[in-house]
Every structure is written in C-alpha cells, then in structure tokens.
Amino acid sequence: MKRANDPEPLPREGEQRVLDFVLESLIDRAEIGKRKYGTYLETHNGRDALIDAFQEALDLVMYLGQAVMERDG
C-alpha cells in the first residue's frame, strides 16, 4: 500500500493545464461569494482573514485525508 509520505515520480506530460482550471474555479468562487454576501471579498471587512484562512485550511486537510484514505482503502 502506498503511504502519504512515499516519494512521487517526476511528472510526465499531461492532458490539461491545471492553471486554466484553477483560474476558472477562482472566478466562479468569487461570483458565488458575491451572490452569498452581496460583495466581493474586500480588505478591512470586519473579519480576521488569518482565522478564516486557518479554518479553511483545517477543513482542507480533513478533506485531503479523507480522499487519501478512501483512494487507498
């Protein structure tokens, strides 16, 4: 069974540019946020961006752990 810290091989040529997917996703998320909150994310908005990001990162780690466990399951 492959483990999370096993080294990965060098990448080979792929099929699609990840950058295109990420940029499109970022724009989509900004629009979702605008619809939900009535504005795009702005500075000095009364929230602690570091805490928001930290909480999101914790969620991300949990989702990544789930995906690794289910893939190797």
DADA-V132755 format. One record per backbone hydrogen bond with DSSP energy under -1.0 kcal/mol. NH is the residue of the N-H (numbers start at 0). CO is the residue of the C=O. E is the energy in kcal/mol with one decimal. If there is no record, write none. Layout:
nh=NH co=CO e=E
nh=NH co=CO e=E
This chain:
nh=5 co=2 e=-1.8
nh=20 co=16 e=-1.1
nh=21 co=17 e=-2.7
nh=22 co=18 e=-2.8
nh=23 co=19 e=-2.1
nh=24 co=20 e=-2.3
nh=25 co=21 e=-2.6
nh=26 co=22 e=-2.2
nh=27 co=23 e=-2.3
nh=28 co=24 e=-2.6
nh=29 co=25 e=-2.2
nh=30 co=26 e=-2.0
nh=31 co=27 e=-2.2
nh=32 co=28 e=-2.5
nh=33 co=29 e=-2.2
nh=34 co=30 e=-2.4
nh=35 co=31 e=-2.4
nh=36 co=32 e=-3.1
nh=37 co=33 e=-2.2
nh=51 co=47 e=-2.5
nh=52 co=48 e=-2.7
nh=53 co=49 e=-2.5
nh=54 co=50 e=-2.7
nh=55 co=51 e=-2.2
nh=56 co=52 e=-2.6
nh=57 co=53 e=-2.2
nh=58 co=54 e=-2.0
nh=59 co=55 e=-2.5
nh=60 co=56 e=-2.5
nh=61 co=57 e=-1.9
nh=62 co=58 e=-2.5
nh=63 co=59 e=-2.8
nh=64 co=60 e=-2.6
nh=65 co=61 e=-2.4
nh=66 co=62 e=-2.5
nh=67 co=63 e=-2.5
nh=68 co=64 e=-2.5
nh=69 co=65 e=-2.7
nh=70 co=66 e=-2.3
nh=71 co=67 e=-2.1
